[in-house]
Amino acid sequence: MVSRRLLYLITVLSGIALLLSGCVGPEKDKPNIILIIADDLGYADTASLLAVYCQDPGDHPGRASAIP
């Protein structure tokens, strides 16, 4: 089983990567959607960590969206 510290590390590194890529931050004109699901114990869902959505809603109609 994956330890909680490793999940926190993955979450932090994912956030830093998003900031460095310009996917989040004040320079963006439109709101972004970033979806990370956690259970009641605070463990992040592995699938949601690996599939972090970072796009402007409606900009990519042919791609996956965080909005069902």
N, CA, C and O atoms as a MOPAC input file, in Angstrom:
PM7 MOZYME 1SCF
protein

 N      0.84100 1    -1.18300 1     0.00000 1
 C      0.00000 1     0.00000 1     0.00000 1
 C      0.88900 1     1.25000 1     0.00000 1
 O      1.94900 1     1.28900 1     0.62400 1
 N      0.42800 1     2.23500 1    -0.70200 1
 C      1.19100 1     3.46800 1    -0.82600 1
 C      1.03800 1     4.28800 1     0.44800 1
 O     -0.06400 1     4.43800 1     0.97500 1
 N      2.14400 1     4.80800 1     0.92800 1
 C      2.09200 1     5.56600 1     2.17100 1
 C      1.48100 1     6.94600 1     1.94800 1
 O      1.46900 1     7.47100 1     0.83400 1
 N      0.98600 1     7.50300 1     3.01800 1
 C      0.36800 1     8.82900 1     2.96100 1
 C      1.38700 1     9.89900 1     2.57900 1
 O      1.05700 1    10.83600 1     1.85100 1
 N      2.61800 1     9.76600 1     3.06200 1
 C      3.65400 1    10.75300 1     2.72800 1
 C      3.94100 1    10.76800 1     1.23300 1
 O      4.14800 1    11.83000 1     0.64600 1
 N      3.95300 1     9.58200 1     0.61600 1
 C      4.19300 1     9.51000 1    -0.82300 1
 C      3.06000 1    10.18400 1    -1.59100 1
 O      3.30900 1    10.88000 1    -2.57600 1
 N      1.82500 1     9.98500 1    -1.15200 1
 C      0.69200 1    10.63300 1    -1.81500 1
 C      0.75600 1    12.14700 1    -1.66600 1
 O      0.46900 1    12.87800 1    -2.61400 1
 N      1.13000 1    12.61900 1    -0.48400 1
 C      1.28800 1    14.06400 1    -0.29300 1
 C      2.40000 1    14.60800 1    -1.19100 1
 O      2.26000 1    15.68400 1    -1.77300 1
 N      3.49600 1    13.87000 1    -1.30200 1
 C      4.60400 1    14.29300 1    -2.15200 1
 C      4.16700 1    14.37900 1    -3.61400 1
 O      4.50100 1    15.33700 1    -4.31000 1
 N      3.42300 1    13.38000 1    -4.07300 1
 C      2.92300 1    13.39600 1    -5.44600 1
 C      2.00500 1    14.58700 1    -5.66200 1
 O      2.07100 1    15.24500 1    -6.70100 1
 N      1.14600 1    14.86900 1    -4.68300 1
 C      0.22300 1    15.99700 1    -4.80000 1
 C      0.97700 1    17.31700 1    -4.87300 1
 O      0.66100 1    18.16800 1    -5.70400 1
 N      1.97200 1    17.49200 1    -4.01000 1
 C      2.75200 1    18.73200 1    -3.99600 1
 C      3.52900 1    18.89200 1    -5.29900 1
 O      3.54700 1    19.97500 1    -5.88200 1
 N      4.16700 1    17.82800 1    -5.75300 1
 C      4.92700 1    17.90300 1    -7.00000 1
 C      4.02100 1    18.18500 1    -8.19100 1
 O      4.41100 1    18.90400 1    -9.11100 1
 N      2.81200 1    17.62400 1    -8.18000 1
 C      1.85700 1    17.90400 1    -9.25400 1
 C      1.46900 1    19.37500 1    -9.25600 1
 O      1.37500 1    19.99600 1   -10.31500 1
 N      1.24300 1    19.93100 1    -8.07500 1
 C      0.89800 1    21.34600 1    -7.97900 1
 C      2.01900 1    22.24400 1    -8.45700 1
 O      1.77600 1    23.23200 1    -9.15000 1
 N      3.24900 1    21.90700 1    -8.09100 1
 C      4.39900 1    22.69500 1    -8.53500 1
 C      4.54300 1    22.61300 1   -10.05300 1
 O      4.82600 1    23.61700 1   -10.70700 1
 N      4.34800 1    21.42300 1   -10.61100 1
 C      4.44200 1    21.26700 1   -12.06500 1
 C      3.37900 1    22.09100 1   -12.77500 1
 O      3.64600 1    22.67700 1   -13.82400 1
 N      2.17400 1    22.14200 1   -12.21000 1
 C      1.10900 1    22.94600 1   -12.81400 1
 C      1.45200 1    24.42500 1   -12.76900 1
 O      1.22100 1    25.14900 1   -13.73700 1
 N      2.00200 1    24.87500 1   -11.64900 1
 C      2.38300 1    26.28400 1   -11.54400 1
 C      3.48800 1    26.63600 1   -12.53300 1
 O      3.44200 1    27.68600 1   -13.17400 1
 N      4.47900 1    25.75700 1   -12.65600 1
 C      5.58600 1    26.02300 1   -13.56800 1
 C      5.15700 1    25.97000 1   -15.02800 1
 O      5.73500 1    26.65600 1   -15.87100 1
 N      4.14900 1    25.16100 1   -15.32800 1
 C      3.69800 1    25.04300 1   -16.71400 1
 C      2.79000 1    26.18800 1   -17.12500 1
 O      2.43000 1    26.30300 1   -18.29700 1
 N      2.41400 1    27.04000 1   -16.17500 1
 C      1.52800 1    28.14900 1   -16.49100 1
 C      0.07900 1    27.74900 1   -16.55000 1
 O     -0.76200 1    28.51000 1   -17.02800 1
 N     -0.22200 1    26.56200 1   -16.07000 1
 C     -1.59300 1    26.07200 1   -16.12900 1
 C     -2.46100 1    26.73500 1   -15.06800 1
 O     -3.67300 1    26.85200 1   -15.24600 1
 N     -1.87200 1    27.15600 1   -13.99800 1
 C     -2.59700 1    27.90100 1   -12.97200 1
 C     -1.80800 1    29.15600 1   -12.66700 1
 O     -0.60200 1    29.21400 1   -12.90400 1
 N     -2.47300 1    30.13500 1   -12.15500 1
 C     -1.78100 1    31.35300 1   -11.78800 1
 C     -2.48200 1    32.58800 1   -12.31400 1
 O     -3.45400 1    32.48800 1   -13.06300 1
 N     -1.98700 1    33.75500 1   -11.92100 1
 C     -2.65400 1    35.00900 1   -12.25900 1
 C     -2.58000 1    35.37400 1   -13.73600 1
 O     -3.34200 1    36.22500 1   -14.19500 1
 N     -1.66700 1    34.74000 1   -14.50100 1
 C     -1.54000 1    35.10600 1   -15.90200 1
 C     -2.63400 1    34.50400 1   -16.77900 1
 O     -2.77200 1    34.88300 1   -17.94200 1
 N     -3.40000 1    33.58000 1   -16.24000 1
 C     -4.47600 1    32.96600 1   -17.00900 1
 C     -5.70700 1    33.85800 1   -16.98000 1
 O     -6.05400 1    34.41600 1   -15.93800 1
 N     -6.37300 1    33.99100 1   -18.13500 1
 C     -7.56900 1    34.82000 1   -18.22800 1
 C     -8.82300 1    34.08800 1   -17.77700 1
 O     -9.72700 1    34.69000 1   -17.19900 1
 N     -8.87400 1    32.80100 1   -18.04000 1
 C    -10.07100 1    32.01700 1   -17.74300 1
 C     -9.79900 1    31.09400 1   -16.56000 1
 O     -8.64600 1    30.75200 1   -16.29500 1
 N    -10.84300 1    30.69100 1   -15.84900 1
 C    -10.63600 1    29.77300 1   -14.72600 1
 C    -10.24200 1    28.38600 1   -15.21700 1
 O    -10.68800 1    27.93900 1   -16.27400 1
 N     -9.41700 1    27.72500 1   -14.45100 1
 C     -9.00400 1    26.36300 1   -14.75900 1
 C     -9.74800 1    25.39700 1   -13.86100 1
 O    -10.26600 1    25.77700 1   -12.81100 1
 N     -9.79500 1    24.16400 1   -14.27700 1
 C    -10.41700 1    23.11300 1   -13.48500 1
 C     -9.32300 1    22.13000 1   -13.10300 1
 O     -8.69500 1    21.52100 1   -13.96900 1
 N     -9.10000 1    21.98100 1   -11.82000 1
 C     -8.12700 1    21.01300 1   -11.33000 1
 C     -8.87200 1    20.08700 1   -10.38600 1
 O     -9.40400 1    20.53400 1    -9.36900 1
 N     -8.91700 1    18.81000 1   -10.70700 1
 C     -9.72800 1    17.85700 1    -9.96500 1
 C     -8.82600 1    16.83700 1    -9.28700 1
 O     -8.14600 1    16.05600 1    -9.95200 1
 N     -8.82600 1    16.85000 1    -7.97500 1
 C     -8.13800 1    15.82200 1    -7.20000 1
 C     -9.13100 1    15.31400 1    -6.16800 1
 O     -9.61200 1    16.07800 1    -5.33200 1
 N     -9.43300 1    14.03500 1    -6.22600 1
 C    -10.43200 1    13.44300 1    -5.34500 1
 C     -9.73000 1    12.77900 1    -4.16500 1
 O     -8.73700 1    12.07200 1    -4.34100 1
 N    -10.24700 1    13.00800 1    -2.97200 1
 C     -9.70800 1    12.35300 1    -1.77900 1
 C    -10.84300 1    11.65600 1    -1.04400 1
 O    -11.98500 1    12.11600 1    -1.06400 1
 N    -10.52100 1    10.55100 1    -0.39800 1
 C    -11.54900 1     9.85700 1     0.36900 1
 C    -11.66100 1    10.47000 1     1.75900 1
 O    -11.01300 1    11.47600 1     2.05000 1
 N    -12.47700 1     9.87200 1     2.61300 1
 C    -12.73100 1    10.45600 1     3.92900 1
 C    -11.50800 1    10.44400 1     4.84000 1
 O    -11.48000 1    11.17100 1     5.83300 1
 N    -10.49800 1     9.63700 1     4.52700 1
 C     -9.28100 1     9.61500 1     5.32900 1
 C     -8.22400 1    10.56800 1     4.79000 1
 O     -7.15700 1    10.70900 1     5.38600 1
 N     -8.50900 1    11.22400 1     3.66600 1
 C     -7.56000 1    12.16700 1     3.10600 1
 C     -6.61800 1    11.57900 1     2.07800 1
 O     -5.73400 1    12.27300 1     1.57600 1
 N     -6.79700 1    10.29500 1     1.75800 1
 C     -5.95700 1     9.69100 1     0.73100 1
 C     -6.44400 1    10.13000 1    -0.63700 1
 O     -7.62300 1     9.98900 1    -0.96300 1
 N     -5.54600 1    10.65300 1    -1.42200 1
 C     -5.92100 1    11.08700 1    -2.76500 1
 C     -6.10500 1     9.86600 1    -3.65700 1
 O     -5.37300 1     8.88200 1    -3.54500 1
 N     -7.07800 1     9.94300 1    -4.53000 1
 C     -7.34200 1     8.86200 1    -5.46100 1
 C     -6.23900 1     8.85000 1    -6.52100 1
 O     -5.95200 1     9.87300 1    -7.14200 1
 N     -5.62600 1     7.68400 1    -6.72000 1
 C     -4.49200 1     7.58900 1    -7.63800 1
 C     -4.87800 1     7.98900 1    -9.05000 1
 O     -4.11400 1     8.68000 1    -9.72300 1
 N     -6.04500 1     7.57100 1    -9.51200 1
 C     -6.47500 1     7.90500 1   -10.87100 1
 C     -6.63500 1     9.40800 1   -11.03700 1
 O     -6.28300 1     9.95900 1   -12.08000 1
 N     -7.16500 1    10.07300 1   -10.01700 1
 C     -7.36000 1    11.52000 1   -10.15100 1
 C     -6.03400 1    12.26100 1   -10.07500 1
 O     -5.88400 1    13.32800 1   -10.67000 1
 N     -5.06300 1    11.70000 1    -9.34200 1
 C     -3.74500 1    12.33200 1    -9.31300 1
 C     -3.05000 1    12.20100 1   -10.66500 1
 O     -2.35600 1    13.11700 1   -11.10900 1
 N     -3.24200 1    11.05700 1   -11.31100 1
 C     -2.58900 1    10.84000 1   -12.59400 1
 C     -3.31500 1    11.55800 1   -13.72400 1
 O     -2.71900 1    11.83200 1   -14.76600 1
 N     -4.58400 1    11.86200 1   -13.53100 1
 C     -5.37500 1    12.53700 1   -14.56300 1
 C     -5.85000 1    13.87900 1   -14.03400 1
 O     -7.05300 1    14.11500 1   -13.92600 1
 N     -4.93000 1    14.74600 1   -13.70900 1
 C     -5.28000 1    16.08300 1   -13.23800 1
 C     -5.68300 1    16.89800 1   -14.45300 1
 O     -4.91700 1    17.04200 1   -15.40600 1
 N     -6.89800 1    17.42900 1   -14.40300 1
 C     -7.40400 1    18.20600 1   -15.53000 1
 C     -6.97900 1    19.65100 1   -15.36100 1
 O     -7.17800 1    20.24300 1   -14.30000 1
 N     -6.41000 1    20.20700 1   -16.37500 1
 C     -5.99400 1    21.59100 1   -16.33300 1
 C     -6.23600 1    22.18900 1   -17.70400 1
 O     -5.35500 1    22.16700 1   -18.56400 1
 N     -7.41500 1    22.71500 1   -17.90500 1
 C     -7.76500 1    23.30300 1   -19.18900 1
 C     -8.83800 1    24.34400 1   -18.97500 1
 O     -9.50700 1    24.36100 1   -17.94200 1
 N     -8.99800 1    25.19900 1   -19.94100 1
 C    -10.07100 1    26.17800 1   -19.90000 1
 C    -11.34500 1    25.49800 1   -20.36800 1
 O    -11.33600 1    24.84500 1   -21.41100 1
 N    -12.43500 1    25.62800 1   -19.63500 1
 C    -13.68100 1    24.97700 1   -20.03600 1
 C    -14.12300 1    25.44100 1   -21.41900 1
 O    -14.19800 1    26.64100 1   -21.68600 1
 N    -14.41400 1    24.48700 1   -22.29000 1
 C    -14.91000 1    24.80100 1   -23.62000 1
 C    -13.83900 1    25.03200 1   -24.66000 1
 O    -14.15600 1    25.14400 1   -25.84400 1
 N    -12.57400 1    25.10700 1   -24.25900 1
 C    -11.50800 1    25.35600 1   -25.22600 1
 C    -11.14400 1    24.11500 1   -26.03500 1
 O    -10.65300 1    24.22400 1   -27.15800 1
 N    -11.38000 1    22.95400 1   -25.47200 1
 C    -10.99300 1    21.71300 1   -26.12800 1
 C    -12.20000 1    20.77800 1   -26.19800 1
 O    -12.27500 1    19.82500 1   -25.42300 1
 N    -13.13900 1    21.02400 1   -27.10000 1
 C    -14.36000 1    20.22300 1   -27.11600 1
 C    -14.13000 1    18.76100 1   -27.45400 1
 O    -14.94900 1    17.91800 1   -27.08800 1
 N    -13.04600 1    18.43200 1   -28.14000 1
 C    -12.80000 1    17.05400 1   -28.51200 1
 C    -12.04400 1    16.26000 1   -27.47300 1
 O    -11.87300 1    15.05000 1   -27.62700 1
 N    -11.59000 1    16.90900 1   -26.42000 1
 C    -10.79000 1    16.23100 1   -25.39900 1
 C    -11.61200 1    15.97100 1   -24.14700 1
 O    -12.75000 1    16.42200 1   -24.01900 1
 N    -11.01100 1    15.24300 1   -23.24400 1
 C    -11.67700 1    14.95400 1   -21.97400 1
 C    -11.85300 1    16.23600 1   -21.17700 1
 O    -11.04500 1    17.15900 1   -21.27200 1
 N    -12.89800 1    16.27700 1   -20.40700 1
 C    -13.17700 1    17.44900 1   -19.58800 1
 C    -13.46700 1    17.00800 1   -18.17100 1
 O    -13.96700 1    15.90700 1   -17.94000 1
 N    -13.15200 1    17.86900 1   -17.22900 1
 C    -13.44600 1    17.56300 1   -15.83200 1
 C    -14.92400 1    17.73500 1   -15.53800 1
 O    -15.41200 1    17.27200 1   -14.50700 1
 N    -15.63700 1    18.39400 1   -16.43300 1
 C    -17.07600 1    18.58000 1   -16.24800 1
 C    -17.79400 1    17.45900 1   -16.97600 1
 O    -17.64700 1    17.32600 1   -18.19000 1
 N    -18.57000 1    16.64600 1   -16.26400 1
 C    -19.25900 1    15.52900 1   -16.93800 1
 C    -20.31100 1    16.01700 1   -17.91000 1
 O    -20.97800 1    15.20800 1   -18.55500 1

